[in-house]
Amino acid sequence: MRRKTFWKIRYFEEEDILHLVLSEEPEVKSLELSPNITVEMNEQGEIIGIEILEASNFLRDMLLETIQGKILEWQRD
């Protein structure tokens, strides 16, 4: 049976932390992808959450980089 997709987004404004919850299963281990991004996993090693520290800076930088890349593509065409 295929598992139903579950997404919950939590933002903690005071700490500027964005937490993407994919499952309410207990976290067994985590993997730091970069200094501000951690992936949370369940017992089977499946991703159950993603935590982003300094989320406002991360989102701003990611969006600006994506937009600038698209503008450069558009200008080359």
Backbone as XML, in Angstrom:
<?xml version="1.0"?>
<chain id="A" units="angstrom">
  <residue number="1" name="MET">
    <atom name="N" x="0.844" y="-1.187" z="0.000"/>
    <atom name="CA" x="0.000" y="0.000" z="0.000"/>
    <atom name="C" x="0.888" y="1.249" z="0.000"/>
  </residue>
  <residue number="2" name="ARG">
    <atom name="N" x="0.562" y="2.179" z="-0.852"/>
    <atom name="CA" x="1.344" y="3.404" z="-0.951"/>
    <atom name="C" x="0.980" y="4.365" z="0.184"/>
  </residue>
  <residue number="3" name="ARG">
    <atom name="N" x="2.019" y="4.954" z="0.772"/>
    <atom name="CA" x="1.790" y="5.871" z="1.888"/>
    <atom name="C" x="1.291" y="7.219" z="1.371"/>
  </residue>
  <residue number="4" name="LYS">
    <atom name="N" x="0.325" y="7.767" z="2.049"/>
    <atom name="CA" x="-0.233" y="9.069" z="1.708"/>
    <atom name="C" x="0.775" y="10.179" z="2.011"/>
  </residue>
  <residue number="5" name="THR">
    <atom name="N" x="0.893" y="11.149" z="1.103"/>
    <atom name="CA" x="1.807" y="12.257" z="1.298"/>
    <atom name="C" x="1.289" y="13.165" z="2.417"/>
  </residue>
  <residue number="6" name="PHE">
    <atom name="N" x="2.179" y="13.494" z="3.321"/>
    <atom name="CA" x="1.847" y="14.313" z="4.486"/>
    <atom name="C" x="2.872" y="15.437" z="4.574"/>
  </residue>
  <residue number="7" name="TRP">
    <atom name="N" x="2.431" y="16.639" z="4.549"/>
    <atom name="CA" x="3.338" y="17.788" z="4.683"/>
    <atom name="C" x="2.778" y="18.755" z="5.711"/>
  </residue>
  <residue number="8" name="LYS">
    <atom name="N" x="3.639" y="19.189" z="6.579"/>
    <atom name="CA" x="3.272" y="20.231" z="7.527"/>
    <atom name="C" x="4.463" y="21.178" z="7.592"/>
  </residue>
  <residue number="9" name="ILE">
    <atom name="N" x="4.188" y="22.456" z="7.540"/>
    <atom name="CA" x="5.256" y="23.442" z="7.603"/>
    <atom name="C" x="5.105" y="24.227" z="8.895"/>
  </residue>
  <residue number="10" name="ARG">
    <atom name="N" x="6.171" y="24.255" z="9.656"/>
    <atom name="CA" x="6.181" y="25.021" z="10.906"/>
    <atom name="C" x="7.290" y="26.063" z="10.817"/>
  </residue>
  <residue number="11" name="TYR">
    <atom name="N" x="6.950" y="27.283" z="11.176"/>
    <atom name="CA" x="7.962" y="28.340" z="11.193"/>
    <atom name="C" x="8.003" y="28.941" z="12.587"/>
  </residue>
  <residue number="12" name="PHE">
    <atom name="N" x="9.195" y="28.978" z="13.140"/>
    <atom name="CA" x="9.416" y="29.541" z="14.458"/>
    <atom name="C" x="10.093" y="30.891" z="14.255"/>
  </residue>
  <residue number="13" name="GLU">
    <atom name="N" x="9.281" y="31.933" z="14.269"/>
    <atom name="CA" x="9.732" y="33.274" z="13.903"/>
    <atom name="C" x="10.866" y="33.786" z="14.794"/>
  </residue>
  <residue number="14" name="GLU">
    <atom name="N" x="10.723" y="33.608" z="16.068"/>
    <atom name="CA" x="11.723" y="34.136" z="17.001"/>
    <atom name="C" x="13.109" y="33.547" z="16.744"/>
  </residue>
  <residue number="15" name="GLU">
    <atom name="N" x="13.159" y="32.252" z="16.418"/>
    <atom name="CA" x="14.434" y="31.574" z="16.173"/>
    <atom name="C" x="14.802" y="31.563" z="14.689"/>
  </residue>
  <residue number="16" name="ASP">
    <atom name="N" x="13.869" y="31.946" z="13.806"/>
    <atom name="CA" x="14.034" y="31.916" z="12.348"/>
    <atom name="C" x="14.372" y="30.509" z="11.865"/>
  </residue>
  <residue number="17" name="ILE">
    <atom name="N" x="13.546" y="29.551" z="12.311"/>
    <atom name="CA" x="13.716" y="28.146" z="11.938"/>
    <atom name="C" x="12.485" y="27.699" z="11.165"/>
  </residue>
  <residue number="18" name="LEU">
    <atom name="N" x="12.734" y="27.076" z="10.017"/>
    <atom name="CA" x="11.670" y="26.488" z="9.210"/>
    <atom name="C" x="11.785" y="24.982" z="9.350"/>
  </residue>
  <residue number="19" name="HIS">
    <atom name="N" x="10.680" y="24.352" z="9.735"/>
    <atom name="CA" x="10.675" y="22.900" z="9.921"/>
    <atom name="C" x="9.626" y="22.307" z="8.997"/>
  </residue>
  <residue number="20" name="LEU">
    <atom name="N" x="10.080" y="21.512" z="8.031"/>
    <atom name="CA" x="9.183" y="20.820" z="7.116"/>
    <atom name="C" x="8.973" y="19.420" z="7.668"/>
  </residue>
  <residue number="21" name="VAL">
    <atom name="N" x="7.732" y="19.099" z="7.995"/>
    <atom name="CA" x="7.409" y="17.799" z="8.593"/>
    <atom name="C" x="6.774" y="16.935" z="7.515"/>
  </residue>
  <residue number="22" name="LEU">
    <atom name="N" x="7.408" y="15.808" z="7.216"/>
    <atom name="CA" x="6.880" y="14.882" z="6.217"/>
    <atom name="C" x="6.117" y="13.736" z="6.863"/>
  </residue>
  <residue number="23" name="SER">
    <atom name="N" x="6.415" y="13.485" z="8.122"/>
    <atom name="CA" x="5.769" y="12.405" z="8.862"/>
    <atom name="C" x="5.874" y="12.708" z="10.350"/>
  </residue>
  <residue number="24" name="GLU">
    <atom name="N" x="4.900" y="12.254" z="11.112"/>
    <atom name="CA" x="4.925" y="12.444" z="12.564"/>
    <atom name="C" x="5.652" y="11.294" z="13.265"/>
  </residue>
  <residue number="25" name="GLU">
    <atom name="N" x="6.300" y="10.417" z="12.485"/>
    <atom name="CA" x="7.050" y="9.306" z="13.072"/>
    <atom name="C" x="8.182" y="9.845" z="13.935"/>
  </residue>
  <residue number="26" name="PRO">
    <atom name="N" x="8.639" y="9.062" z="14.889"/>
    <atom name="CA" x="9.747" y="9.523" z="15.725"/>
    <atom name="C" x="11.050" y="9.605" z="14.931"/>
  </residue>
  <residue number="27" name="GLU">
    <atom name="N" x="11.834" y="10.619" z="15.235"/>
    <atom name="CA" x="13.144" y="10.787" z="14.614"/>
    <atom name="C" x="14.141" y="9.865" z="15.310"/>
  </residue>
  <residue number="28" name="VAL">
    <atom name="N" x="14.849" y="9.081" z="14.519"/>
    <atom name="CA" x="15.838" y="8.158" z="15.064"/>
    <atom name="C" x="17.251" y="8.682" z="14.826"/>
  </residue>
  <residue number="29" name="LYS">
    <atom name="N" x="17.452" y="9.324" z="13.679"/>
    <atom name="CA" x="18.761" y="9.896" z="13.392"/>
    <atom name="C" x="18.592" y="11.106" z="12.493"/>
  </residue>
  <residue number="30" name="SER">
    <atom name="N" x="19.666" y="11.866" z="12.382"/>
    <atom name="CA" x="19.626" y="13.048" z="11.528"/>
    <atom name="C" x="20.955" y="13.167" z="10.782"/>
  </residue>
  <residue number="31" name="LEU">
    <atom name="N" x="20.905" y="13.897" z="9.681"/>
    <atom name="CA" x="22.070" y="14.104" z="8.842"/>
    <atom name="C" x="22.169" y="15.580" z="8.522"/>
  </residue>
  <residue number="32" name="GLU">
    <atom name="N" x="23.305" y="16.182" z="8.856"/>
    <atom name="CA" x="23.508" y="17.592" z="8.571"/>
    <atom name="C" x="23.992" y="17.733" z="7.129"/>
  </residue>
  <residue number="33" name="LEU">
    <atom name="N" x="23.162" y="18.354" z="6.277"/>
    <atom name="CA" x="23.521" y="18.543" z="4.877"/>
    <atom name="C" x="24.444" y="19.739" z="4.693"/>
  </residue>
  <residue number="34" name="SER">
    <atom name="N" x="24.237" y="20.751" z="5.497"/>
    <atom name="CA" x="25.071" y="21.944" z="5.508"/>
    <atom name="C" x="24.952" y="22.522" z="6.915"/>
  </residue>
  <residue number="35" name="PRO">
    <atom name="N" x="25.714" y="23.568" z="7.230"/>
    <atom name="CA" x="25.641" y="24.090" z="8.600"/>
    <atom name="C" x="24.228" y="24.476" z="9.061"/>
  </residue>
  <residue number="36" name="ASN">
    <atom name="N" x="23.341" y="24.824" z="8.142"/>
    <atom name="CA" x="22.004" y="25.267" z="8.549"/>
    <atom name="C" x="20.871" y="24.349" z="8.100"/>
  </residue>
  <residue number="37" name="ILE">
    <atom name="N" x="21.184" y="23.214" z="7.496"/>
    <atom name="CA" x="20.133" y="22.319" z="7.008"/>
    <atom name="C" x="20.371" y="20.916" z="7.537"/>
  </residue>
  <residue number="38" name="THR">
    <atom name="N" x="19.356" y="20.389" z="8.233"/>
    <atom name="CA" x="19.426" y="19.048" z="8.799"/>
    <atom name="C" x="18.234" y="18.231" z="8.310"/>
  </residue>
  <residue number="39" name="VAL">
    <atom name="N" x="18.518" y="16.997" z="7.892"/>
    <atom name="CA" x="17.469" y="16.067" z="7.472"/>
    <atom name="C" x="17.232" y="15.099" z="8.622"/>
  </residue>
  <residue number="40" name="GLU">
    <atom name="N" x="15.975" y="14.892" z="8.967"/>
    <atom name="CA" x="15.610" y="13.983" z="10.055"/>
    <atom name="C" x="15.070" y="12.693" z="9.443"/>
  </residue>
  <residue number="41" name="MET">
    <atom name="N" x="15.465" y="11.541" z="10.026"/>
    <atom name="CA" x="15.071" y="10.248" z="9.467"/>
    <atom name="C" x="14.431" y="9.344" z="10.511"/>
  </residue>
  <residue number="42" name="ASN">
    <atom name="N" x="13.598" y="8.440" z="10.006"/>
    <atom name="CA" x="12.954" y="7.459" z="10.882"/>
    <atom name="C" x="13.837" y="6.217" z="10.991"/>
  </residue>
  <residue number="43" name="GLU">
    <atom name="N" x="13.328" y="5.193" z="11.619"/>
    <atom name="CA" x="14.074" y="3.956" z="11.853"/>
    <atom name="C" x="14.490" y="3.268" z="10.552"/>
  </residue>
  <residue number="44" name="GLN">
    <atom name="N" x="13.689" y="3.432" z="9.484"/>
    <atom name="CA" x="13.987" y="2.811" z="8.189"/>
    <atom name="C" x="14.926" y="3.665" z="7.330"/>
  </residue>
  <residue number="45" name="GLY">
    <atom name="N" x="15.354" y="4.809" z="7.841"/>
    <atom name="CA" x="16.235" y="5.690" z="7.093"/>
    <atom name="C" x="15.505" y="6.580" z="6.100"/>
  </residue>
  <residue number="46" name="GLU">
    <atom name="N" x="14.182" y="6.663" z="6.224"/>
    <atom name="CA" x="13.378" y="7.517" z="5.353"/>
    <atom name="C" x="13.343" y="8.930" z="5.927"/>
  </residue>
  <residue number="47" name="ILE">
    <atom name="N" x="13.318" y="9.909" z="5.045"/>
    <atom name="CA" x="13.269" y="11.303" z="5.485"/>
    <atom name="C" x="11.886" y="11.606" z="6.053"/>
  </residue>
  <residue number="48" name="ILE">
    <atom name="N" x="11.865" y="12.122" z="7.274"/>
    <atom name="CA" x="10.595" y="12.475" z="7.910"/>
    <atom name="C" x="10.510" y="13.971" z="8.207"/>
  </residue>
  <residue number="49" name="GLY">
    <atom name="N" x="11.626" y="14.684" z="8.023"/>
    <atom name="CA" x="11.595" y="16.112" z="8.285"/>
    <atom name="C" x="12.858" y="16.795" z="7.805"/>
  </residue>
  <residue number="50" name="ILE">
    <atom name="N" x="12.746" y="18.100" z="7.607"/>
    <atom name="CA" x="13.882" y="18.927" z="7.220"/>
    <atom name="C" x="13.833" y="20.184" z="8.072"/>
  </residue>
  <residue number="51" name="GLU">
    <atom name="N" x="14.941" y="20.504" z="8.692"/>
    <atom name="CA" x="15.024" y="21.699" z="9.530"/>
    <atom name="C" x="16.008" y="22.673" z="8.895"/>
  </residue>
  <residue number="52" name="ILE">
    <atom name="N" x="15.566" y="23.920" z="8.722"/>
    <atom name="CA" x="16.408" y="24.954" z="8.130"/>
    <atom name="C" x="16.575" y="26.084" z="9.134"/>
  </residue>
  <residue number="53" name="LEU">
    <atom name="N" x="17.821" y="26.277" z="9.582"/>
    <atom name="CA" x="18.142" y="27.379" z="10.482"/>
    <atom name="C" x="18.406" y="28.622" z="9.649"/>
  </residue>
  <residue number="54" name="GLU">
    <atom name="N" x="18.215" y="29.792" z="10.235"/>
    <atom name="CA" x="18.344" y="31.062" z="9.506"/>
    <atom name="C" x="17.549" y="30.988" z="8.203"/>
  </residue>
  <residue number="55" name="ALA">
    <atom name="N" x="16.308" y="30.550" z="8.340"/>
    <atom name="CA" x="15.448" y="30.258" z="7.199"/>
    <atom name="C" x="15.201" y="31.459" z="6.293"/>
  </residue>
  <residue number="56" name="SER">
    <atom name="N" x="15.034" y="32.630" z="6.848"/>
    <atom name="CA" x="14.746" y="33.792" z="6.004"/>
    <atom name="C" x="15.918" y="34.097" z="5.082"/>
  </residue>
  <residue number="57" name="ASN">
    <atom name="N" x="17.149" y="34.002" z="5.593"/>
    <atom name="CA" x="18.334" y="34.210" z="4.748"/>
    <atom name="C" x="18.440" y="33.112" z="3.691"/>
  </residue>
  <residue number="58" name="PHE">
    <atom name="N" x="18.221" y="31.874" z="4.095"/>
    <atom name="CA" x="18.306" y="30.744" z="3.174"/>
    <atom name="C" x="17.317" y="30.894" z="2.023"/>
  </residue>
  <residue number="59" name="LEU">
    <atom name="N" x="16.066" y="31.187" z="2.352"/>
    <atom name="CA" x="15.041" y="31.329" z="1.316"/>
    <atom name="C" x="15.325" y="32.524" z="0.412"/>
  </residue>
  <residue number="60" name="ARG">
    <atom name="N" x="15.736" y="33.633" z="0.991"/>
    <atom name="CA" x="16.076" y="34.809" z="0.191"/>
    <atom name="C" x="17.191" y="34.483" z="-0.791"/>
  </residue>
  <residue number="61" name="ASP">
    <atom name="N" x="18.266" y="33.898" z="-0.297"/>
    <atom name="CA" x="19.411" y="33.581" z="-1.150"/>
    <atom name="C" x="19.049" y="32.569" z="-2.228"/>
  </residue>
  <residue number="62" name="MET">
    <atom name="N" x="18.290" y="31.541" z="-1.852"/>
    <atom name="CA" x="17.894" y="30.511" z="-2.807"/>
    <atom name="C" x="17.007" y="31.096" z="-3.901"/>
  </residue>
  <residue number="63" name="LEU">
    <atom name="N" x="16.042" y="31.924" z="-3.520"/>
    <atom name="CA" x="15.147" y="32.536" z="-4.504"/>
    <atom name="C" x="15.905" y="33.495" z="-5.423"/>
  </residue>
  <residue number="64" name="LEU">
    <atom name="N" x="16.765" y="34.321" z="-4.852"/>
    <atom name="CA" x="17.543" y="35.256" z="-5.675"/>
    <atom name="C" x="18.437" y="34.515" z="-6.665"/>
  </residue>
  <residue number="65" name="GLU">
    <atom name="N" x="19.074" y="33.451" z="-6.213"/>
    <atom name="CA" x="19.939" y="32.663" z="-7.090"/>
    <atom name="C" x="19.128" y="32.036" z="-8.226"/>
  </residue>
  <residue number="66" name="THR">
    <atom name="N" x="17.967" y="31.498" z="-7.912"/>
    <atom name="CA" x="17.106" y="30.889" z="-8.926"/>
    <atom name="C" x="16.625" y="31.925" z="-9.926"/>
  </residue>
  <residue number="67" name="ILE">
    <atom name="N" x="16.178" y="33.069" z="-9.425"/>
    <atom name="CA" x="15.669" y="34.132" z="-10.296"/>
    <atom name="C" x="16.786" y="34.663" z="-11.191"/>
  </residue>
  <residue number="68" name="GLN">
    <atom name="N" x="17.961" y="34.901" z="-10.614"/>
    <atom name="CA" x="19.070" y="35.411" z="-11.413"/>
    <atom name="C" x="19.475" y="34.410" z="-12.495"/>
  </residue>
  <residue number="69" name="GLY">
    <atom name="N" x="19.456" y="33.119" z="-12.166"/>
    <atom name="CA" x="19.762" y="32.085" z="-13.153"/>
    <atom name="C" x="18.767" y="32.083" z="-14.297"/>
  </residue>
  <residue number="70" name="LYS">
    <atom name="N" x="17.496" y="32.223" z="-13.977"/>
    <atom name="CA" x="16.452" y="32.257" z="-15.005"/>
    <atom name="C" x="16.585" y="33.494" z="-15.882"/>
  </residue>
  <residue number="71" name="ILE">
    <atom name="N" x="16.925" y="34.623" z="-15.282"/>
    <atom name="CA" x="17.110" y="35.863" z="-16.053"/>
    <atom name="C" x="18.275" y="35.702" z="-17.030"/>
  </residue>
  <residue number="72" name="LEU">
    <atom name="N" x="19.372" y="35.116" z="-16.567"/>
    <atom name="CA" x="20.520" y="34.887" z="-17.443"/>
    <atom name="C" x="20.162" y="33.949" z="-18.598"/>
  </residue>
  <residue number="73" name="GLU">
    <atom name="N" x="19.399" y="32.895" z="-18.309"/>
    <atom name="CA" x="18.924" y="31.988" z="-19.382"/>
    <atom name="C" x="18.075" y="32.746" z="-20.386"/>
  </residue>
  <residue number="74" name="TRP">
    <atom name="N" x="17.176" y="33.554" z="-19.907"/>
    <atom name="CA" x="16.270" y="34.329" z="-20.754"/>
    <atom name="C" x="17.063" y="35.297" z="-21.634"/>
  </residue>
  <residue number="75" name="GLN">
    <atom name="N" x="18.085" y="35.940" z="-21.060"/>
    <atom name="CA" x="18.890" y="36.894" z="-21.810"/>
    <atom name="C" x="19.719" y="36.217" z="-22.910"/>
  </residue>
  <residue number="76" name="ARG">
    <atom name="N" x="20.123" y="34.965" z="-22.680"/>
    <atom name="CA" x="20.902" y="34.235" z="-23.695"/>
    <atom name="C" x="20.046" y="33.783" z="-24.864"/>
  </residue>
  <residue number="77" name="ASP">
    <atom name="N" x="18.765" y="33.574" z="-24.619"/>
    <atom name="CA" x="17.853" y="33.096" z="-25.686"/>
    <atom name="C" x="17.428" y="34.159" z="-26.601"/>
  </residue>
</chain>
